Amino acid sequence: GKLAGVYAILTGTMYKTGLEEIEINSRLIEAGSGEILSSSSKKVRIDWLERLPENKWSETKLPESGGILCNLGVREMDQMHYERAGWLFSEAIALDVRGVCGTKEPGFAYKSRAKIFSIQNNLAEAIKDYDRFIELNLSNPEGYTDRGIIYGKLKEYNRAIDNFNKAIELDPFFARAYNGRGNTYALGKDYAKGFNDFNKAI
């Protein structure tokens, strides 16, 4: 500190006390004598994710970075921070249009973002993302089932049933598809078919 011509040095420690909290201990030390002029200790919430846009990760142009973004996106969804999660999945898609996100599932980012759109009642955008997920996973019954649920919310029951039928065709043991089709039949007051589908799901 004396060599640098400063009066005092600020130093300290920082460590995690939990998943969402860190403790910062700081000391202001006089450079000449080593005397502690002031000290402070504070626990703060970890909110680095609020600063992610400033990191400009999309400028790296590295598709493997999408895995980091999607992992953070899933965590944000779990904490119901949907706006932030949606931004993370969008950034992952910008890095890799397949939306793989470091997983073995093409379209993972589209499927995840579609769930957020559904929660936010932005059903048109949810349909677009499920369309893209299905394009990338033609033999996966999950995409058809989830898209069928959205069509049900839109009261487009015939389209919903078509999607559930496709899911069941791909996997006759996919219980969620029977459950979704049963709900759709019930909404259309076709209770006998709904009852049969619920039994099949069970």
HELIX and SHEET records of a PDB file:
HELIX    1   1 TRP A   48  ARG A   51  5                                   4    
HELIX    2   2 LEU A   52  ASN A   55  1                                   4    
HELIX    3   3 TRP A   57  THR A   60  5                                   4    
HELIX    4   4 SER A   65  ASP A   78  1                                  14    
HELIX    5   5 TYR A   82  LEU A   95  1                                  14    
HELIX    6   6 PHE A  108  ILE A  119  1                                  12    
HELIX    7   7 LEU A  123  LEU A  136  1                                  14    
HELIX    8   8 PRO A  141  LYS A  153  1                                  13    
HELIX    9   9 TYR A  157  LEU A  170  1                                  14    
HELIX   10  10 ALA A  175  LEU A  187  1                                  13    
HELIX   11  11 TYR A  191  ALA A  201  1                                  11    
SHEET    1   A 3 ALA A   8  GLY A  18  0                                        
SHEET    2   A 3 GLU A  21  GLU A  30 -1                                        
SHEET    3   A 3 ILE A  36  ARG A  45 -1                                        
END                                                                             
